[in-house]
Amino acid sequence: MTDLRGVVRAATARLAGSGVPSPQVDAVALAAYVLGCDPGEVHRGMVLGTRLTEGQASRYAELLDHRAARVPLQHLTGRAGFRRLELSVGPGTFVPRPETELAVELVLAELSRLAAGPVVVDLCTGSGAIALAVKDEHPPARVYAVETSDLAFRRARHNAERLDLDVTVILADATGDPRDAPDLAPLSPVAGRVDVVVSNPPYVPQDAVPREPEVRDHDPTMALYGGPGDGLGIPLDVARTAAVLLRPGGLLVMEHADSQGDTLPAALRRTGEWEDVRDHRDLADRPRTTTARRSGRVTEGESSGR
């Protein structure tokens, strides 16, 4: 058998040498996964002299090799924490980030001032993180989640079922028009009546390849890149869908790259579909999320359809 304390310390050093940003946290998390306990129990076991069996040590070494190669921790454990939830994640599904919690906070702040039974739609839901967190923390909300990737759709639906959260998960193109797109038919009854549309769409500019191997090599490409040039192509397409869904005065909440804190709000203003457009900074003081209210005006493009 092998001393847990020595194994975790050696793993921390190895991960640090591999450039992993949080080596000790990850080394402990992998040990917790192998032992089937929480990180607090790992720390306790390190003090008390817990030893790993041969099988546990072998499994830990295997996982450590993958993490040192910069496979995301969440892909190795199959889970990711997001606000109060533990989500199932894995290859082919975008791993939710802490900065995305700002979008949830902005949605909840809006819902707190609305009457009972608000309607929320999450476009580009991925693992379902935003939609499920909103439903978890504001149960009266009627929540829909839309995802175009079949793999991510199945993951989001699994998360909803596992967490027993009543969120309607829809496999559809989030840039479609719910008035005439067959796959968005479940949203047609609420088109024009939605209170909040929230989205963490693909937004990375095509030439801004992420530096972190966990993102660059393992997050699905379709969940990262927002199109040529400034990366706002897909976000603006998603915003057009949101404009159809929202009632006048309804709120759009959209995450963006930190380089888009001025360009996304400006692009939304130019459409004539939005007013009270504001940008919000995350806890690292970086531009992160734009909010905008659906204008009550009908533009020429809207009156004649897309």
GUNU-86725 format. One record per residue (C-alpha): x negated, y, z negated; residue number from 1; residue in one letter. Coordinates in Angstrom, 1 decimal. Each point is the difference from the previous one (the first is absolute). Layout:
! residues N
ATOM      c1      c2      c3  seq  type
ATOM       X       Y       Z  NUM     a
...
***
This chain:
! residues 306
ATOM      c1      c2      c3  seq  type
ATOM     0.0     0.0     0.0    1     m
ATOM    -1.0     3.7     0.5    2     t
ATOM     0.1     2.9    -2.4    3     d
ATOM     2.7     2.4     1.1    4     l
ATOM    -1.8     3.1    -1.2    5     r
ATOM    -3.1    -0.9     2.0    6     g
ATOM     2.0    -0.8     3.1    7     v
ATOM     1.9     3.2     0.0    8     v
ATOM    -3.1     2.1    -0.7    9     r
ATOM    -1.9    -1.7     2.9   10     a
ATOM     3.0     0.5     2.3   11     a
ATOM     0.2     3.7    -0.9   12     t
ATOM    -3.6     0.5     0.9   13     a
ATOM     0.5    -1.8     3.3   14     r
ATOM     3.1     1.9     1.0   15     l
ATOM    -1.7     3.3    -0.9   16     a
ATOM    -2.9    -1.0     2.2   17     g
ATOM     2.5    -0.7     2.8   18     s
ATOM     1.4     3.5    -0.2   19     g
ATOM     3.4    -1.0    -1.6   20     v
ATOM     1.3     3.3    -1.5   21     p
ATOM     1.3    -1.6    -3.3   22     s
ATOM    -2.3    -3.0    -0.6   23     p
ATOM     0.8    -0.7    -3.6   24     q
ATOM     3.8     0.4     0.4   25     v
ATOM    -0.1    -2.4     3.0   26     d
ATOM    -2.2    -2.5    -1.7   27     a
ATOM     2.4    -0.1    -3.0   28     v
ATOM     3.0    -0.2     2.3   29     a
ATOM    -1.4    -3.0     1.9   30     l
ATOM    -0.7    -1.7    -3.3   31     a
ATOM     3.6     0.7    -1.2   32     a
ATOM     1.3    -1.5     3.2   33     y
ATOM    -2.0    -3.1    -0.3   34     v
ATOM     0.9    -0.5    -3.7   35     l
ATOM     3.6     0.9     0.5   36     g
ATOM     0.0     2.8    -2.6   37     c
ATOM    -0.1     3.8    -0.1   38     d
ATOM    -3.2     2.1     0.0   39     p
ATOM     0.4     0.7    -3.7   40     g
ATOM    -0.3    -3.8    -0.7   41     e
ATOM    -3.2    -0.1     2.1   42     v
ATOM    -1.6     2.7    -2.1   43     h
ATOM     1.1    -1.8    -3.2   44     r
ATOM    -1.5    -3.2     1.4   45     g
ATOM    -3.2     1.7     0.8   46     m
ATOM    -0.3     1.0    -3.7   47     v
ATOM     1.0    -3.3    -1.4   48     l
ATOM    -2.3    -2.1     2.3   49     g
ATOM     2.5    -1.6     2.3   50     t
ATOM    -1.5    -2.4     2.5   51     r
ATOM     1.2    -0.9     3.5   52     l
ATOM     0.5    -3.5     1.1   53     t
ATOM    -2.0    -1.2     3.0   54     e
ATOM     3.1     0.4     2.2   55     g
ATOM     0.7     3.5    -1.2   56     q
ATOM    -3.6     1.0     0.5   57     a
ATOM     0.0    -1.3     3.5   58     s
ATOM     3.2     1.7     0.9   59     r
ATOM    -1.2     3.3    -1.5   60     y
ATOM    -3.3    -0.3     2.0   61     a
ATOM     2.0    -0.5     3.2   62     e
ATOM     2.2     3.1    -0.6   63     l
ATOM    -3.0     2.0    -1.0   64     l
ATOM    -1.7    -0.8     3.4   65     d
ATOM     3.1     1.4     1.8   66     h
ATOM     0.2     3.1    -2.1   67     r
ATOM    -3.7     0.7     0.4   68     a
ATOM     0.7    -0.2     3.8   69     a
ATOM     2.6     2.8    -0.7   70     r
ATOM     3.1    -2.1     0.5   71     v
ATOM     2.6     2.0    -2.0   72     p
ATOM     0.6    -1.1    -3.5   73     l
ATOM     3.7     0.0     0.6   74     q
ATOM    -0.3    -2.4     2.8   75     h
ATOM    -2.0    -2.4    -2.2   76     l
ATOM     2.5     0.1    -2.9   77     t
ATOM     3.1     0.5     2.2   78     g
ATOM     1.3     2.8    -2.1   79     r
ATOM    -0.2     3.7    -0.4   80     a
ATOM     1.2     2.3    -2.8   81     g
ATOM     2.2     3.0     1.1   82     f
ATOM     1.6     2.1    -2.7   83     r
ATOM     1.9    -2.4    -2.2   84     r
ATOM     0.0    -2.8     2.5   85     l
ATOM    -2.3    -2.9     1.0   86     e
ATOM     0.4    -0.6     3.7   87     l
ATOM    -0.9    -3.0     2.1   88     s
ATOM    -2.5     1.1     2.7   89     v
ATOM    -2.4    -1.7     2.4   90     g
ATOM    -1.6     0.0     3.4   91     p
ATOM     2.2     1.8     2.6   92     g
ATOM     1.6     2.2    -2.7   93     t
ATOM    -1.2     3.5    -0.9   94     f
ATOM    -1.2     0.1    -3.5   95     v
ATOM     1.8     2.8    -2.0   96     p
ATOM    -2.3     2.8    -1.3   97     r
ATOM     0.3     1.9    -3.3   98     p
ATOM     0.3     3.3     1.9   99     e
ATOM     3.2    -1.2     1.6  100     t
ATOM     1.6     0.2    -3.4  101     e
ATOM     0.3     3.7     0.6  102     l
ATOM     2.6    -0.7     2.7  103     a
ATOM     2.0    -2.0    -2.5  104     v
ATOM    -0.1     2.8    -2.6  105     e
ATOM     1.2     2.5     2.6  106     l
ATOM     2.9    -2.3     0.9  107     v
ATOM     1.0    -0.5    -3.6  108     l
ATOM    -0.1     3.7    -0.7  109     a
ATOM     2.4     0.5     2.8  110     e
ATOM     2.3    -2.8    -1.1  111     l
ATOM     0.1     1.4    -3.6  112     s
ATOM     1.9     3.0     1.3  113     r
ATOM     2.5    -1.9     2.1  114     l
ATOM     3.4    -1.5    -0.8  115     a
ATOM     0.3    -3.7    -0.6  116     a
ATOM    -0.6    -2.5     2.8  117     g
ATOM    -2.6     1.8     2.2  118     p
ATOM    -1.1    -1.6     3.2  119     v
ATOM    -3.8    -0.4     0.6  120     v
ATOM    -1.7    -1.4     3.1  121     v
ATOM    -3.7    -1.1     0.0  122     d
ATOM    -1.4     0.0     3.6  123     l
ATOM    -3.2    -2.1     0.5  124     c
ATOM     0.5    -1.8    -3.3  125     t
ATOM    -2.9    -2.5     0.3  126     g
ATOM     0.1    -2.1    -3.2  127     s
ATOM     3.1     1.9    -1.1  128     g
ATOM    -2.0     1.9    -2.6  129     a
ATOM     1.8     3.4     0.2  130     i
ATOM     3.5    -1.3     0.5  131     a
ATOM    -0.3    -2.5    -2.8  132     l
ATOM    -1.5     2.5    -2.4  133     a
ATOM     2.8     2.5     0.7  134     v
ATOM     2.7    -2.7    -0.6  135     k
ATOM    -1.8    -1.2    -3.1  136     d
ATOM    -0.2     3.5    -1.5  137     e
ATOM     3.3     1.3     1.3  138     h
ATOM     2.4    -3.0     0.1  139     p
ATOM     3.1     2.0     1.1  140     p
ATOM    -1.7     0.7     3.4  141     a
ATOM     1.1    -1.9     3.1  142     r
ATOM    -3.4    -0.8     1.6  143     v
ATOM    -0.9    -1.2     3.5  144     y
ATOM    -3.5    -0.9     1.1  145     a
ATOM    -1.0    -0.3     3.7  146     v
ATOM    -3.1    -1.8     1.3  147     e
ATOM    -1.1    -0.8     3.6  148     t
ATOM    -2.5    -2.8    -0.9  149     s
ATOM     1.6    -3.4    -0.4  150     d
ATOM    -2.7    -1.0    -2.5  151     l
ATOM     0.4     3.1    -2.1  152     a
ATOM     3.8    -0.2     0.2  153     f
ATOM     0.0    -3.5    -1.4  154     r
ATOM    -2.4     1.1    -2.8  155     r
ATOM     2.2     3.0    -0.9  156     a
ATOM     3.1    -2.2     0.0  157     r
ATOM    -1.8    -2.5    -2.2  158     h
ATOM    -1.0     2.7    -2.4  159     n
ATOM     3.6     1.3    -0.2  160     a
ATOM     1.3    -3.5    -0.8  161     e
ATOM    -2.8    -0.9    -2.4  162     r
ATOM     0.5     3.3    -1.9  163     l
ATOM     3.8    -0.3     0.1  164     d
ATOM     0.3     3.5     1.5  165     l
ATOM     3.0     0.6     2.3  166     d
ATOM    -1.8     1.6     2.9  167     v
ATOM     1.2    -0.6     3.6  168     t
ATOM    -3.1    -0.9     2.0  169     v
ATOM     0.4     0.5     3.8  170     i
ATOM    -2.3    -1.3     2.8  171     l
ATOM     0.0     2.9     2.5  172     a
ATOM    -2.1     2.7     1.6  173     d
ATOM     0.0     2.9    -2.4  174     a
ATOM    -0.4     2.4     3.0  175     t
ATOM     3.3    -1.1     1.5  176     g
ATOM     3.4     1.8     0.0  177     d
ATOM     2.5    -1.7    -2.3  178     p
ATOM     2.8     1.2     2.2  179     r
ATOM    -1.0    -2.2     2.9  180     d
ATOM    -2.8    -2.4    -1.1  181     a
ATOM     1.5    -3.4    -0.6  182     p
ATOM    -2.7    -1.0    -2.6  183     d
ATOM     0.9     3.1    -2.0  184     l
ATOM     3.7    -0.7     0.0  185     a
ATOM     0.1    -0.6    -3.8  186     p
ATOM    -0.8     3.7    -0.3  187     l
ATOM     2.6     1.3     2.4  188     s
ATOM     2.7     0.3    -2.7  189     p
ATOM    -2.2     2.4    -2.0  190     v
ATOM    -1.4     2.0     2.9  191     a
ATOM     0.4     3.7    -0.9  192     g
ATOM     0.8    -0.8    -3.6  193     r
ATOM    -3.3    -1.1    -1.5  194     v
ATOM    -1.2     2.1    -2.9  195     d
ATOM    -3.8    -0.8     0.1  196     v
ATOM    -2.2    -1.6     2.7  197     v
ATOM    -3.4    -0.9    -1.2  198     v
ATOM    -2.9    -1.3     2.1  199     s
ATOM    -3.6    -1.0    -0.2  200     n
ATOM    -0.5    -0.4     3.7  201     p
ATOM    -3.1    -0.9     2.0  202     p
ATOM    -1.8     3.4     0.1  203     y
ATOM    -3.8    -0.5     0.3  204     v
ATOM    -1.3     1.9     3.1  205     p
ATOM    -1.3    -2.5     2.6  206     q
ATOM    -3.6     1.1    -0.3  207     d
ATOM    -0.1     0.2    -3.8  208     a
ATOM    -0.9    -3.6    -0.7  209     v
ATOM     0.3    -0.6    -3.8  210     p
ATOM    -3.4    -0.4    -1.7  211     r
ATOM     1.2    -2.5    -2.6  212     e
ATOM    -0.4    -3.6     1.4  213     p
ATOM     3.1    -1.1    -2.0  214     e
ATOM     2.1     2.5     2.0  215     v
ATOM    -1.9    -0.1     3.4  216     r
ATOM    -0.3    -3.7     0.2  217     d
ATOM     3.1    -1.4    -1.9  218     h
ATOM     2.9     2.4     0.1  219     d
ATOM     2.1    -0.6     3.1  220     p
ATOM    -0.9     2.4     2.9  221     t
ATOM     3.7     0.7     0.7  222     m
ATOM     0.4     1.3    -3.6  223     a
ATOM    -3.0     2.3     0.2  224     l
ATOM    -0.3     2.0     3.3  225     y
ATOM     2.6     2.7     0.8  226     g
ATOM    -1.0     0.3     3.7  227     g
ATOM    -2.5     1.9     2.1  228     p
ATOM    -1.3     3.4    -1.0  229     g
ATOM     1.1     1.2    -3.4  230     d
ATOM     1.8    -3.1    -0.9  231     g
ATOM     3.4     1.7    -0.3  232     l
ATOM     1.7    -1.8     2.9  233     g
ATOM     1.6    -2.7    -2.1  234     i
ATOM     0.7     2.2    -3.0  235     p
ATOM     1.9     2.4     2.2  236     l
ATOM     1.9    -2.8     1.6  237     d
ATOM     1.0    -1.3    -3.4  238     v
ATOM     1.0     3.6    -1.0  239     a
ATOM     2.4     0.1     3.0  240     r
ATOM     1.6    -3.2    -1.2  241     t
ATOM     0.2     1.5    -3.5  242     a
ATOM     1.7     3.1     1.5  243     a
ATOM     2.8    -2.2     1.4  244     v
ATOM     0.5    -1.8    -3.3  245     l
ATOM     0.0     2.9    -2.4  246     l
ATOM     2.9     2.2    -0.9  247     r
ATOM    -0.5     3.8     0.3  248     p
ATOM    -2.1     0.9    -3.0  249     g
ATOM    -1.3    -3.6    -0.4  250     g
ATOM    -3.6    -0.4    -0.9  251     l
ATOM    -2.8    -1.5     2.0  252     l
ATOM    -3.1    -1.2    -2.0  253     v
ATOM    -2.9    -1.1     2.2  254     m
ATOM    -3.6    -0.9    -1.0  255     e
ATOM    -2.8     1.0     2.3  256     h
ATOM    -3.8     0.1     0.3  257     a
ATOM    -1.8     2.6    -2.0  258     d
ATOM    -1.0     1.7     3.3  259     s
ATOM     3.7     0.5     0.9  260     q
ATOM     1.1     2.2    -2.9  261     g
ATOM     0.4     3.0     2.3  262     d
ATOM     0.7    -1.7     3.4  263     t
ATOM     2.9    -2.3    -1.0  264     l
ATOM     2.0     2.8    -1.7  265     p
ATOM    -0.7     2.3     2.9  266     a
ATOM     1.1    -2.7     2.5  267     a
ATOM     3.3    -0.6    -2.0  268     l
ATOM     0.8     3.7     0.0  269     r
ATOM    -0.4     0.2     3.7  270     r
ATOM     2.7    -2.5     0.7  271     t
ATOM     2.7     2.2    -1.5  272     g
ATOM     1.4    -3.0    -1.8  273     e
ATOM    -1.5     0.8    -3.4  274     w
ATOM    -0.1     2.8    -2.5  275     e
ATOM    -1.6     0.5    -3.4  276     d
ATOM    -3.0    -1.9     1.2  277     v
ATOM    -2.7    -0.4    -2.8  278     r
ATOM    -3.1    -2.0    -0.5  279     d
ATOM    -1.0    -1.7    -3.3  280     h
ATOM    -3.4    -1.0    -1.4  281     r
ATOM    -0.8    -3.3    -1.6  282     d
ATOM    -1.8    -0.5    -3.3  283     l
ATOM    -3.4     0.3     1.7  284     a
ATOM     1.2     3.5     1.2  285     d
ATOM     0.1    -1.1     3.7  286     r
ATOM     2.9     0.9     2.3  287     p
ATOM     2.1    -3.2     0.0  288     r
ATOM     3.7     0.3     0.5  289     t
ATOM     2.3     2.4     1.9  290     t
ATOM     3.7     0.6    -0.9  291     t
ATOM     2.5     1.7     2.3  292     a
ATOM     3.8     0.5    -0.1  293     r
ATOM     2.2    -0.9     2.9  294     r
ATOM     1.2     3.2     1.6  295     s
ATOM     3.7     0.5     0.4  296     g
ATOM    -0.6     1.3     3.5  297     r
ATOM     0.5    -2.2     3.1  298     v
ATOM    -2.8     0.4     2.5  299     t
ATOM     0.5    -0.4     3.8  300     e
ATOM    -1.8    -3.3    -0.1  301     g
ATOM     2.3    -1.4    -2.7  302     e
ATOM     3.2     1.1     1.7  303     s
ATOM    -1.0    -1.8     3.2  304     s
ATOM    -1.6    -3.0    -1.7  305     g
ATOM    -3.7    -1.1     0.2  306     r
***
